[in-house]
Amino acid sequence: MVNESRSWSTVPRYAKRFMWVVTLVVGLLSSLIVLGYGDYFYLGNPERPDNDDVKYLHTARVLINEGVLSYNTSDQPSTYIMPGMPFVIAAFMLVFGQGDEVVIAIRLFQCLLQALCIPFIFWLAYRVFTVRTALIAIGISAIYLPDYFASGVILSESVFRTIFLLLIIVMMVALEKRRTSWYLLVGLLVAIAAYFKPHSTLLPVLFLLFWWKQRYTWKEMMKYTAAMGLVFVILLSPWWIRNVVTFDKFVVFTESSGNPFLLGTFINFQEPDADFYKEYPEHKDVLMLGSDNQLKERGYDMLAYHLKHNPLLLLYWFTIGKVGSLYILAYYWKPLLGIEMIVAHIFQVILLIIGVSGVGMTLRKLRQWPNAGILLASLGYFSFIYIPFVAFSRYGYPNMFLLIIFAAFFIDRMWAAQYEKKMKQKTRHHSVSGGS
């Protein structure tokens, strides 16, 4: 599947130099931004945990001081979130302490990840398309403001995006090499990703499509599935054992899906109208309160209500509406460098239009660019996995590097088409001149 002729040694020297320059600039600029803006990046109050970022910090402190993984439960154990981000923060706290220094260290770490993503994006775009597409892609990434915002906000998106990028690259190589070691590495990265975003777990199902296309034998399929599954089970075992020991029950990932499921039934993010409460009076004043199962039941009631009274609107929301809400607005919740949010949102829409155009062009010419299949499948997977739940820019952000690559491909092809057109016109002009 992967074009073996496109190894690192075939990348032109000028392209490598440009890539490293962009990497350095992005790393330095993002570091200056997070150091200059400091606590401006807080979404919540550090003294009173009231948002995910400060809740993560509180959870990490409790983890270190009490040895308990909690979230929204004071110092009591919880399965509300996966422990990936709290573990990362706790690791930094062990080195830098629990004061302001650790927050700076975490932000600078995220700046490093952002910089490292530049060569990953370049390499992915180069392997799938052309060197020019790769150069355009990292150029767009360098001016994409949500990346700088994500570096300063202490949430899981920056770390997860890096894991996701690596995972796609490793999946592509695994398909090419057909070696168990690469599939073991896929299982490792999927398990790590699951500790941050559990919905990543089913991404390897995409292999079935490519295994069939590349005529893998049943023996190979079983062997590689077992390799990935074994690593995944081993790495998730500590989480499962902890849940059984602590709660006397098996919890695969978390027990917090009810809230995002219920919120996902709010069409256009609007709470239910008065007519809903007339039909379901038991939910009035307690809609967002209660256990995970109670929230799920209320979500089912919301679906039943909309299916009865607003079926077409419900269909729109659970298709175009949900997918659009992931990408139309930028993950840029506070202005940086004097650039207002509206500017970032306009740029986001333009980038989205060009990126979708690139997706369409790729689908039409997939035989010419076969390696793009895994990018398309990954984008589709992480776009539609949110349809049952609440979907907004924070969740769509880790996928944006894929749309950036497709946008770069579209720009590359348009430039190439214009160049070819001019050359043909020039050749025709010379022919006419010579003939006369």
Salt bridges, closest charged atoms under 4 A:
ASP39 OD1 - ARG107 NH1 3.71
ASP50 OD2 - ARG48 NH2 3.91
ASP52 OD2 - ARG394 NH1 2.79
ASP147 OD1 - ARG161 NH1 3.25
GLU157 OE2 - LYS197 NZ 2.48
GLU157 OE1 - ARG394 NE 3.05
GLU176 OE1 - ARG127 NH2 3.20
GLU176 OE2 - LYS177 NZ 3.47
GLU220 OE1 - ARG178 NH1 3.27
GLU255 OE2 - LYS249 NZ 2.78
ASP275 OD1 - LYS278 NZ 3.89
GLU279 OE2 - LYS308 NZ 3.59
GLU279 OE1 - HIS309 NE2 2.96
GLU282 OE2 - HIS283 NE2 3.96
ASP292 OD2 - LYS296 NZ 3.66
ASP301 OD2 - HIS283 NE2 2.70
ASP412 OD1 - ARG132 NE 2.56
ASP412 OD2 - ARG413 NH2 3.41
